[in-house]
Amino acid sequence: MKKLQLLSITVLLLSMLKTASAQPFQVRSPNQQILVKVGLDDKRLYYEVSYKGSPIILKSKLGLIREDADFSKGLVFENVPKELIVTYRYNLATAKKRNITYKATRQFFHLKNQEGKLMDVIFQVSNDGVAFRYYFPERSTDVKKITEELTTYKFSTNSKGFLQPMSDAKTGWSQTNPSYEEYYEQSIPVGKPSPIKAGWVYPALFQSGSNWALISETFPEGNYCGTRLKAESPDGEYAIGFPQPTEVFTGGNLGPESRLPWYTPWRIITIGSLKTITESTMGTDVAPPAVKADVSFVKPGQASWSWVILKDDSTKYSVQKRFIDYAAQMHWAYCLIDADWDRKIGYEKIKELADYAKIKNVGIILWYNSAGAWNTAPYTPRNKMLTHESRMQEFARLQKLGIKGVKVDFFGGDGQSMMQYYIDILKDALTHKLQVNFHGATLPRGLQRTYPNLVTTEAIKGMEFATFEQRNQDIQAQHCATIPFTRNVFDPMDFTPMVFGEIPRIKRKTTNAFQLALPVLFLSGIQHMAETDQSMQKAPEYVKNFLRNLPARWDEVKFIDGYPGKLAIIARKSGNRWIIAGINGENTEKNLKLNLSAFKYFTKRTLINDGSEEFSFSTAAISSGATQTVKIKGNGGFVMTLEK
């Protein structure tokens, strides 16, 4: 009997384990189209990724170096358990889809180094890409520190990149960098060094033949720094880079450190067509689930905002009351009152505005300076966010005033302590039922799934820059046509879109219909509109009604057509209505033939396009059919509403 039991256990173990002789091990997506190979070459760990038989990630490195242990060499497989199929379902107010299902093949690789210390690498391969991370399963009472991550992504030298340089820390206005506010370089050869030594930011987009790959990561759970791609990528091999020394909360740590056991953030590679990239939710699929809390106060919507066009002089009581009225007239949920409100308006008058806004069914959002010693920006309120005690005191005061959210600005980088600072603010804001908008900030990296009160984050060279200098206005069309395929793929983005009127000292280079398309094309939990109340009065009533009825959240998304920097056309569904938004990133008129076969039952169709005169609109009812021809001006755009 004992022999039979032993035999049964042996057979069970053999069925669960893959032998080391089978390497490189293979992990496939549920639909079998993505293949990952993982193996050891001279006891160094590597991986490769292919899609439909075409190589995407060539042989690339895996591994880490801790102060106390080297997991970059001398590795052996302990065992490789049988793969699992994992399925997650979740709902997220700030996502491109209301109900999200994630299904992937999960594979653990248990390894040990030459000293016998343990490390796992965990792969999850879904139909839209690959995620992997490291795990140290042992336990420790002392803190371990990672000095280097060896992860690389090697592309064929025939590939092209759409990459945004990472700003050097403590540069820019009032030393507020890095804020992820550079332009994406377009279709550059892989291997071209970043013009800034800090490297390249996520998401990083690559084209390999007819296939695409988008690289990003998840937000660290307080035990890692944010990373980037290093500036140098010899032979198309991009390596993980750590933040620069000054990217820390005052007195805090820079690099990754934690007690064991310890999971690192997921590394994410979305793979497939541009349709796959734009419709993917991988960035939140592998993010930690939402914390247990009441999030019923999280309500997406649109907001009026005076500062972007009217600047500092607009932060006064009379103007803000006017913009509350503006929000109410447009059926928008919020009004954002920006920097220096504490000095120019004061808490007592803010209470009056909040009470007035409540009568109008409008919520107030207030601006704060995050600093801290990491920037010299003079705007206030300043230093209110720095400690748990000061945050709780301020947030309690805001909750009592009836304030609905805060915009916290001018963060100082991606060191582990600074990444923890974001989480600390979100936790305390959650306690007092406040929505949060981070500005001058890092990429969210799916943090909005874990903390649903994070409704949006800047981390983009947004509309405000197109009001500062003409050169930013001149490149806006190309910039905006790149963002749907890069920065805004996974994470809400506070670009603050839409200007129909004049911009002081700037000549606008994009059309009105281009601007109207942006609030649909760009995803943000709260969409802060740049257009002023006075300019909005000049817009046609059908444009105002379109904006009054703009959905606060979306149920579904479909990619229609596009190419980074040249054209972006995306359809979004809310209830029984689809809205298709398109922009032309080039200053050349285009006649587009759109495939609308997926919308054949939506026969009531209205098009808002550019008029014949400069900065004008036109509208028309259009016939239903499987295809639709749309003429789009150079630097122009359109929106199309489809209903049954």
Order of alpha helices (4+ residues) and beta strands (2+ residues): alpha-beta-beta-beta-beta-beta-beta-beta-beta-beta-beta-beta-beta-beta-beta-beta-beta-beta-beta-beta-beta-beta-beta-beta-alpha-alpha-beta-alpha-alpha-beta-alpha-alpha-beta-alpha-beta-alpha-beta-alpha-beta-alpha-alpha-alpha-beta-alpha-alpha-beta-beta-beta-beta-beta-beta-beta-beta
